[in-house]
Amino acid sequence: METLAALAHGFGVALLPVNLLFAFVGAALGTAVGVLPGIGPALTVALLLPATYQLTPTGSFIMFAGIYYGAMYGGSTTSILINTPGESASIITALEGHRMAQRGRGAAALATAAIGSFVAGTLGTLGLTFLAPVLVGLALRFGPAEYFCLMVLAFTTVSAVLGESRLRGAISLFVGLGLGLVGIDTQTGQARFTLGIPALLDGVGVVLVVVGLFAVGETLYVATRLRRGGSEIIPIAGSVWMTREEWRRSWKPWLRGTLLGFPIGALPAGGAEIPTFLSYLAEKRLAEKPEEFGRGAIEGVAGPEAANNASAAGVLAPLLTLGLPTSATAAILLAAFQGYGLQPGPLLFQNNPDLVWGLIASLYIGNLMLLVLNLPLAPIWVRLLMIPRQLLYGGILVFALLGAYSVNSSTADVVILLVIGLAGYLMRVYHFPTAPVLVGMILGPLSEQQLRRALAISQGDPTVLVTRPIAAALLVVAAAILLVPALTRLFRSR
């Protein structure tokens, strides 16, 4: 009952006219972001970080959540109509959705994607609503040792799972940890890793790293690999609504996709790509007509799109309750919380209930807005692809530079931004994942702080990390993530 009362209070916050406006702006902007290839929610939230610090935290995060959910919706439109996924999580949707469009069933593919996204997003938000208080209760049992081990687990999973190589992921993580330690040590007052540059005494700003990696670096990478000429857009044909048989073949994949997407999205480095791929494999195995797969099976659109949107709700669960980012977008949202002087976790639910429950309530409202925006307006969203790419990416770079300068009105920040952006571009070229850099930079100082507290409480005894049950269990899981794949390959080779 306490959860329902808190949710009702959240709806009172989310239904304020100004917050409804933020939800609509976020949903519309997120849909546009999802449609445009190469511009994901992480990049968009990164660009908006400097501009939104003048807004209230509640309004900002309602808009950010709308962008996140909207990008998951919008990516399916271009996947289906032009076989160009706007978001990486929509790659699987293109396999069957584009085939349906070629067979004249593009409208049905868009309908099952939009309705499945709405169903999964709503069910995932329900899961977030009732799971969050449980996780908060668990988090209240955490001490400094447990929090440090939890962050070690986050470091391990992010560096091991993201990217093509564990070594590259580990290198990216240590780069982020190094960036997080730049500046004055809060405990000793000594300058660290500043290279004698006064501008670095306050540390490297999280906003600069976020915008540099995800706006400047990503934009340079995408711009240097633009395909010449436009893609052929298949006109939307067929009935706007699905047939009775298509409804019957869609509702089970929607539910199965939700059951896959929400828990995997909540796992460290789970993301949306893994559950969409697993959902596609599951639907192919369970399909009534498996011979249609590869030629336009509606189950291959319904299941992955549901998993895609349910994972977005799953990502928010550990972020809000434990302060643990499980994706690049979640890491940027964590940076946004810190920009407002807030730290996600149990105390956030106690000290800022308007923000937390207003945000959760806005997800229900945003899902309904997105259904209305995506079902009838799909042809309009596709027209965004007519924007000349030179203008689009040039505008992103200009906006990124202005945003970086506006934070402290410092030209040194602009120089740092360009250096980090160039480094981000090189990381993409040589296949180094960028998300571990951000996770290491944000969680590195926090993990150092928790480790110092744990050692101070135990009077310098490091065994406190393995004698407390929860801390030891987290370290065992982290070790298993590192060792099990290597041991498996060893046994197979023998």
C-alpha positions as CSV (number, residue, x, y, z in Angstrom):
1,M,0.0,0.0,0.0
2,E,2.9,2.3,0.7
3,T,4.1,1.8,-2.9
4,L,0.6,2.7,-4.3
5,A,0.4,5.8,-2.1
6,A,3.8,6.9,-3.3
7,L,2.9,6.2,-6.9
8,A,-0.3,8.3,-6.5
9,H,1.8,11.1,-5.1
10,G,4.1,10.7,-8.1
11,F,1.2,11.1,-10.5
12,G,0.3,14.3,-8.7
13,V,3.8,15.6,-9.5
14,A,3.9,14.2,-13.1
15,L,0.5,15.6,-14.0
16,L,1.6,19.2,-13.3
17,P,1.3,21.1,-16.6
18,V,5.1,22.0,-16.7
19,N,6.0,18.3,-16.1
20,L,3.6,17.1,-18.7
21,L,5.3,19.5,-21.1
22,F,8.7,18.1,-20.3
23,A,7.4,14.6,-20.8
24,F,6.0,15.5,-24.2
25,V,9.2,17.3,-25.3
26,G,11.3,14.3,-24.1
27,A,9.0,11.8,-25.9
28,A,9.0,13.7,-29.2
29,L,12.7,14.4,-29.1
30,G,13.5,10.8,-28.2
31,T,11.4,9.5,-31.1
32,A,13.3,11.8,-33.4
33,V,16.6,10.6,-31.9
34,G,15.6,7.0,-32.4
35,V,14.7,7.6,-36.1
36,L,18.0,9.3,-37.0
37,P,20.8,6.7,-37.4
38,G,23.9,7.3,-35.3
39,I,22.2,9.6,-32.7
40,G,21.1,7.6,-29.7
41,P,19.7,8.6,-26.3
42,A,23.2,8.7,-24.7
43,L,24.4,11.3,-27.2
44,T,21.2,13.4,-26.8
45,V,21.2,13.4,-23.0
46,A,24.9,14.3,-23.1
47,L,24.2,17.3,-25.3
48,L,21.4,18.5,-23.1
49,L,23.2,18.2,-19.8
50,P,24.7,21.7,-19.8
51,A,21.4,23.3,-20.9
52,T,19.2,21.5,-18.3
53,Y,21.1,22.5,-15.2
54,Q,19.0,25.7,-15.1
55,L,15.8,23.5,-14.8
56,T,14.4,21.8,-11.8
57,P,15.8,18.2,-11.3
58,T,12.3,16.7,-11.5
59,G,11.6,18.4,-14.9
60,S,15.0,17.5,-16.3
61,F,14.8,13.8,-15.4
62,I,11.2,13.5,-16.7
63,M,12.5,14.9,-20.0
64,F,15.5,12.6,-20.0
65,A,13.4,9.5,-19.3
66,G,11.1,10.5,-22.2
67,I,14.1,10.8,-24.5
68,Y,15.3,7.3,-23.3
69,Y,11.9,5.6,-23.9
70,G,11.3,7.6,-27.0
71,A,14.5,6.5,-28.6
72,M,13.6,2.9,-28.0
73,Y,10.3,3.5,-29.8
74,G,11.6,5.5,-32.7
75,G,14.4,3.1,-33.7
76,S,11.9,0.6,-35.1
77,T,10.5,3.0,-37.7
78,T,13.6,3.3,-39.8
79,S,14.5,-0.4,-39.2
80,I,11.2,-1.4,-40.8
81,L,10.9,1.1,-43.6
82,I,14.5,1.6,-44.8
83,N,16.4,-1.3,-43.1
84,T,18.5,1.3,-41.2
85,P,18.3,0.9,-37.4
86,G,18.3,4.3,-35.7
87,E,19.3,2.6,-32.4
88,S,21.6,-0.4,-31.9
89,A,18.8,-2.2,-30.0
90,S,16.6,-2.0,-33.2
91,I,19.0,-4.0,-35.4
92,I,17.1,-7.3,-34.7
93,T,13.8,-5.6,-35.6
94,A,15.1,-4.9,-39.1
95,L,15.6,-8.6,-39.9
96,E,11.9,-9.3,-40.1
97,G,10.3,-5.8,-40.1
98,H,11.9,-4.7,-43.3
99,R,10.8,-8.0,-45.0
100,M,7.3,-7.3,-43.9
101,A,7.5,-3.8,-45.4
102,Q,8.7,-5.2,-48.7
103,R,5.7,-7.6,-48.7
104,G,3.3,-4.7,-48.2
105,R,2.8,-5.2,-44.5
106,G,4.8,-2.3,-43.3
107,A,1.8,-0.8,-41.4
108,A,1.3,-4.0,-39.5
109,A,5.0,-4.2,-38.6
110,L,4.9,-0.6,-37.3
111,A,1.7,-1.3,-35.4
112,T,3.0,-4.4,-33.6
113,A,6.3,-2.6,-32.8
114,A,4.5,0.4,-31.3
115,I,1.8,-1.5,-29.4
116,G,4.4,-4.1,-28.2
117,S,6.6,-1.2,-27.0
118,F,3.7,0.3,-25.1
119,V,2.7,-3.0,-23.5
120,A,6.3,-3.9,-22.6
121,G,7.1,-0.3,-21.4
122,T,4.1,-0.3,-19.2
123,L,4.7,-3.7,-17.7
124,G,8.4,-2.9,-17.3
125,T,7.4,0.3,-15.5
126,L,5.1,-1.7,-13.2
127,G,8.0,-4.0,-12.5
128,L,10.2,-0.9,-11.7
129,T,7.4,0.5,-9.4
130,F,7.2,-2.6,-7.2
131,L,10.8,-3.8,-7.5
132,A,12.3,-0.5,-6.5
133,P,11.2,-0.5,-2.8
134,V,12.5,-4.1,-2.5
135,L,15.9,-3.0,-3.9
136,V,15.9,0.0,-1.6
137,G,15.4,-2.3,1.4
138,L,18.3,-4.4,0.2
139,A,20.5,-1.4,-0.3
140,L,19.8,-0.2,3.3
141,R,21.7,-3.3,4.5
142,F,24.8,-2.2,2.5
143,G,27.8,-0.7,4.3
144,P,31.0,0.8,2.8
145,A,32.5,-2.7,2.1
146,E,29.3,-3.9,0.3
147,Y,29.2,-0.7,-1.8
148,F,32.8,-1.0,-2.8
149,C,32.3,-4.7,-3.8
150,L,29.2,-3.7,-5.7
151,M,31.2,-1.2,-7.7
152,V,33.9,-3.8,-8.3
153,L,31.2,-6.0,-9.8
154,A,30.1,-3.1,-12.0
155,F,33.6,-2.4,-13.2
156,T,34.1,-6.1,-14.0
157,T,30.9,-6.6,-15.9
158,V,31.1,-3.3,-17.9
159,S,34.7,-4.0,-19.0
160,A,34.1,-7.7,-19.7
161,V,30.8,-7.5,-21.5
162,L,30.9,-4.2,-23.5
163,G,33.1,-4.2,-26.6
164,E,34.7,-6.9,-28.7
165,S,37.7,-7.5,-26.4
166,R,38.0,-7.9,-22.6
167,L,41.4,-6.3,-22.8
168,R,40.1,-3.2,-24.6
169,G,37.3,-3.0,-22.1
170,A,39.7,-3.1,-19.2
171,I,41.9,-0.4,-20.8
172,S,38.9,1.8,-21.3
173,L,37.9,1.3,-17.7
174,F,41.3,2.2,-16.3
175,V,41.3,5.3,-18.5
176,G,38.1,6.3,-16.8
177,L,39.4,5.5,-13.4
178,G,42.4,7.8,-14.1
179,L,40.2,10.6,-15.3
180,G,38.1,10.3,-12.1
181,L,41.2,10.7,-9.9
182,V,42.4,13.9,-11.5
183,G,42.3,16.9,-9.2
184,I,42.7,17.5,-5.5
185,D,42.4,14.5,-3.2
186,T,39.6,15.3,-0.8
187,Q,41.3,13.4,2.1
188,T,44.9,14.6,1.9
189,G,44.5,17.8,0.0
190,Q,47.2,16.8,-2.5
191,A,46.9,17.4,-6.2
192,R,46.8,14.2,-8.3
193,F,47.4,13.8,-12.1
194,T,47.1,17.5,-12.8
195,L,50.3,17.7,-14.9
196,G,50.9,21.1,-13.4
197,I,47.8,22.6,-15.2
198,P,45.8,24.8,-12.9
199,A,42.6,24.1,-14.8
200,L,42.8,20.5,-13.8
201,L,42.9,21.2,-10.0
202,D,39.1,20.9,-9.8
203,G,39.2,17.7,-11.8
204,V,37.9,16.9,-15.3
205,G,34.3,17.7,-15.5
206,V,31.9,14.8,-16.0
207,V,29.9,16.9,-18.5
208,L,33.1,17.5,-20.6
209,V,33.8,13.7,-20.7
210,V,30.2,12.8,-21.5
211,V,29.8,15.4,-24.2
212,G,33.3,14.7,-25.6
213,L,32.9,10.9,-25.9
214,F,29.3,10.7,-26.8
215,A,28.8,13.9,-28.8
216,V,32.1,15.0,-30.4
217,G,33.7,11.6,-30.7
218,E,30.6,9.7,-31.8
219,T,29.7,12.5,-34.3
220,L,33.1,12.5,-35.8
221,Y,33.0,8.7,-36.1
222,V,29.6,8.6,-37.7
223,A,30.3,11.6,-40.0
224,T,33.4,10.0,-41.4
225,R,31.4,6.9,-42.3
226,L,28.3,8.3,-43.9
227,R,27.0,6.5,-46.9
228,R,26.7,8.5,-50.0
229,G,23.2,8.8,-51.3
230,G,20.0,8.3,-49.4
231,S,18.2,5.1,-48.5
232,E,15.1,4.0,-50.3
233,I,12.1,4.5,-48.1
234,I,9.4,1.9,-48.6
235,P,6.0,3.5,-48.5
236,I,3.7,2.4,-45.7
237,A,1.2,0.0,-47.3
238,G,-1.6,-2.2,-46.0
239,S,-4.1,-1.8,-43.3
240,V,-3.1,0.5,-40.4
241,W,-4.3,-2.1,-38.0
242,M,-3.2,-5.7,-37.6
243,T,-5.4,-8.5,-38.7
244,R,-7.0,-10.8,-36.1
245,E,-4.3,-13.5,-36.8
246,E,-1.5,-10.9,-36.4
247,W,-2.9,-9.9,-33.0
248,R,-3.0,-13.5,-32.0
249,R,0.6,-14.1,-33.1
250,S,1.8,-10.9,-31.4
251,W,0.5,-10.9,-27.8
252,K,2.6,-13.8,-26.6
253,P,5.8,-12.4,-28.0
254,W,5.1,-9.1,-26.3
255,L,4.9,-10.8,-23.0
256,R,7.9,-13.1,-23.5
257,G,9.9,-10.1,-24.7
258,T,9.0,-8.2,-21.6
259,L,10.0,-11.1,-19.3
260,L,13.4,-11.2,-21.1
261,G,14.0,-7.5,-21.4
262,F,13.3,-6.2,-17.9
263,P,15.6,-8.5,-15.8
264,I,18.4,-8.4,-18.4
265,G,18.2,-4.6,-18.6
266,A,18.6,-4.5,-14.8
267,L,21.9,-6.5,-14.9
268,P,25.2,-4.7,-15.1
269,A,26.1,-4.3,-18.8
270,G,22.9,-6.1,-19.8
271,G,21.6,-3.4,-22.1
272,A,19.0,-3.8,-24.7
273,E,20.9,-5.6,-27.4
274,I,21.2,-9.0,-25.6
275,P,17.4,-9.4,-24.7
276,T,16.4,-8.4,-28.2
277,F,18.6,-11.0,-29.7
278,L,17.5,-13.7,-27.2
279,S,13.8,-12.7,-27.9
280,Y,14.3,-13.2,-31.6
281,L,15.9,-16.6,-31.1
282,A,13.1,-17.6,-28.7
283,E,10.3,-16.5,-31.1
284,K,12.0,-18.4,-34.0
285,R,12.0,-21.5,-31.9
286,L,8.5,-21.2,-30.6
287,A,6.8,-19.8,-33.8
288,E,3.8,-21.5,-35.3
289,K,5.2,-20.9,-38.8
290,P,9.0,-21.0,-38.4
291,E,9.3,-21.0,-42.2
292,E,8.2,-17.4,-42.3
293,F,11.3,-16.2,-40.4
294,G,13.6,-14.5,-42.9
295,R,10.6,-13.6,-45.0
296,G,8.7,-11.3,-42.6
297,A,7.5,-13.1,-39.5
298,I,5.5,-10.7,-37.3
299,E,6.8,-12.5,-34.1
300,G,10.3,-11.4,-35.1
301,V,9.2,-7.8,-34.7
302,A,6.8,-8.1,-31.8
303,G,9.2,-9.9,-29.4
304,P,12.4,-8.0,-29.9
305,E,10.6,-4.6,-29.7
306,A,9.0,-5.6,-26.5
307,A,12.3,-6.7,-25.0
308,N,13.9,-3.5,-26.2
309,N,11.5,-1.3,-24.3
310,A,11.2,-3.5,-21.2
311,S,15.0,-3.3,-20.8
312,A,14.8,0.5,-20.6
313,A,12.7,0.2,-17.4
314,G,15.0,-2.5,-16.1
315,V,18.0,-0.2,-16.5
316,L,16.4,2.4,-14.3
317,A,15.8,0.0,-11.4
318,P,19.5,-0.4,-10.2
319,L,20.3,3.2,-11.2
320,L,17.6,4.7,-8.9
321,T,17.9,2.3,-6.0
322,L,21.7,1.4,-5.9
323,G,23.2,4.2,-8.0
324,L,24.5,1.5,-10.3
325,P,24.6,2.3,-14.1
326,T,24.1,-0.7,-16.3
327,S,24.3,1.0,-19.7
328,A,25.9,4.1,-21.3
329,T,22.7,6.1,-21.0
330,A,22.3,5.1,-17.4
331,A,25.9,6.3,-16.7
332,I,25.1,9.7,-18.3
333,L,21.9,9.9,-16.2
334,L,24.0,9.2,-13.1
335,A,26.3,12.1,-14.1
336,A,23.2,14.3,-14.4
337,F,22.1,13.3,-10.9
338,Q,25.6,14.3,-9.6
339,G,25.4,17.6,-11.5
340,Y,22.4,18.4,-9.3
341,G,24.2,17.3,-6.1
342,L,22.1,14.1,-5.9
343,Q,23.3,10.5,-5.4
344,P,20.9,7.8,-6.5
345,G,20.3,5.1,-3.8
346,P,18.1,4.5,-0.8
347,L,18.4,8.1,0.5
348,L,17.2,9.4,-2.8
349,F,13.8,7.7,-2.1
350,Q,13.7,9.2,1.4
351,N,14.9,12.7,0.7
352,N,13.6,13.3,-2.9
353,P,10.3,11.4,-3.2
354,D,8.8,14.0,-5.5
355,L,11.7,13.4,-8.0
356,V,11.7,9.6,-7.8
357,W,8.0,8.9,-7.9
358,G,7.3,11.8,-10.2
359,L,9.8,10.3,-12.6
360,I,8.3,6.8,-12.3
361,A,4.8,8.1,-12.8
362,S,5.9,10.1,-15.8
363,L,7.0,6.8,-17.5
364,Y,3.4,5.6,-17.6
365,I,2.3,8.9,-19.1
366,G,5.2,9.0,-21.5
367,N,4.4,5.5,-22.8
368,L,0.9,6.6,-23.7
369,M,2.2,9.8,-25.4
370,L,4.7,7.6,-27.4
371,L,2.0,5.3,-28.6
372,V,0.0,8.3,-29.9
373,L,3.1,9.8,-31.4
374,N,4.3,6.6,-33.1
375,L,1.3,4.9,-34.5
376,P,-0.3,7.6,-36.7
377,L,2.8,9.8,-37.3
378,A,5.3,7.2,-38.5
379,P,5.5,8.7,-42.1
380,I,6.3,12.2,-40.6
381,W,9.1,10.8,-38.5
382,V,10.7,9.1,-41.5
383,R,10.9,12.5,-43.2
384,L,13.5,13.5,-40.7
385,L,15.9,11.4,-42.7
386,M,15.8,14.0,-45.4
387,I,17.8,16.4,-43.2
388,P,21.3,16.8,-44.8
389,R,23.7,14.9,-42.7
390,Q,26.4,17.6,-43.0
391,L,24.0,20.1,-41.3
392,L,22.9,17.6,-38.7
393,Y,26.3,16.6,-37.4
394,G,27.8,20.1,-37.9
395,G,25.0,21.4,-35.7
396,I,25.7,18.7,-33.0
397,L,29.3,19.8,-32.9
398,V,28.5,23.5,-32.5
399,F,25.9,22.7,-29.8
400,A,28.4,20.6,-28.0
401,L,31.1,23.3,-28.0
402,L,28.6,25.9,-26.8
403,G,27.4,23.6,-24.0
404,A,30.9,22.9,-22.8
405,Y,31.8,26.6,-22.7
406,S,28.6,27.6,-21.0
407,V,29.3,25.4,-17.9
408,N,32.1,27.5,-16.6
409,S,32.7,30.1,-19.4
410,S,36.2,28.7,-19.8
411,T,38.1,28.2,-23.0
412,A,40.2,25.5,-21.1
413,D,37.0,23.4,-21.0
414,V,36.6,23.7,-24.7
415,V,40.2,22.5,-25.3
416,I,39.6,19.6,-22.9
417,L,36.4,18.8,-24.7
418,L,38.1,18.7,-28.1
419,V,41.0,16.5,-26.7
420,I,38.5,14.0,-25.2
421,G,36.4,14.1,-28.4
422,L,39.4,13.2,-30.5
423,A,40.2,10.4,-28.0
424,G,36.7,9.2,-28.3
425,Y,36.9,9.2,-32.1
426,L,40.1,7.1,-31.9
427,M,38.5,4.7,-29.4
428,R,35.6,4.1,-31.8
429,V,38.0,3.6,-34.8
430,Y,40.1,1.0,-32.9
431,H,37.0,-0.6,-31.2
432,F,37.6,0.5,-27.7
433,P,34.2,0.7,-25.9
434,T,33.5,4.2,-24.5
435,A,30.9,3.3,-21.8
436,P,33.6,1.8,-19.4
437,V,35.4,5.1,-19.5
438,L,32.3,6.9,-18.2
439,V,31.5,4.2,-15.6
440,G,35.1,4.2,-14.3
441,M,35.2,8.0,-14.1
442,I,31.9,8.3,-12.2
443,L,32.2,5.3,-9.9
444,G,36.0,5.4,-9.4
445,P,36.0,8.3,-6.9
446,L,32.9,6.8,-5.1
447,S,34.6,3.4,-4.9
448,E,37.8,4.9,-3.5
449,Q,35.7,6.8,-0.9
450,Q,33.8,3.6,0.1
451,L,37.0,1.6,0.3
452,R,38.6,4.2,2.6
453,R,35.6,4.2,4.8
454,A,35.5,0.4,5.0
455,L,39.2,0.2,6.0
456,A,38.8,3.0,8.5
457,I,35.9,1.2,10.2
458,S,37.9,-2.1,10.3
459,Q,41.0,-0.3,11.5
460,G,42.9,-1.1,8.3
461,D,41.9,-4.8,8.1
462,P,41.3,-5.6,4.4
463,T,39.7,-8.9,5.2
464,V,36.5,-6.9,5.9
465,L,35.9,-7.2,2.1
466,V,35.7,-11.0,2.3
467,T,34.3,-11.7,5.8
468,R,31.0,-9.9,5.3
469,P,28.6,-12.2,3.4
470,I,27.1,-9.8,0.9
471,A,30.5,-8.2,0.1
472,A,32.1,-11.7,-0.4
473,A,29.2,-12.8,-2.6
474,L,29.6,-9.8,-4.8
475,L,33.4,-10.4,-5.2
476,V,32.7,-14.1,-6.0
477,V,30.3,-13.1,-8.8
478,A,32.9,-10.6,-10.1
479,A,35.6,-13.2,-10.1
480,A,33.3,-15.7,-11.9
481,I,32.6,-13.2,-14.6
482,L,36.3,-12.9,-15.3
483,L,37.4,-16.5,-14.9
484,V,34.5,-18.7,-16.1
485,P,34.8,-17.7,-19.8
486,A,38.6,-18.2,-19.8
487,L,38.3,-21.6,-18.1
488,T,35.5,-22.6,-20.5
489,R,37.7,-21.8,-23.5
490,L,40.6,-23.7,-21.9
491,F,38.6,-26.9,-21.3
492,R,37.1,-26.7,-24.8
493,S,40.6,-26.4,-26.3
494,R,41.7,-29.5,-24.5
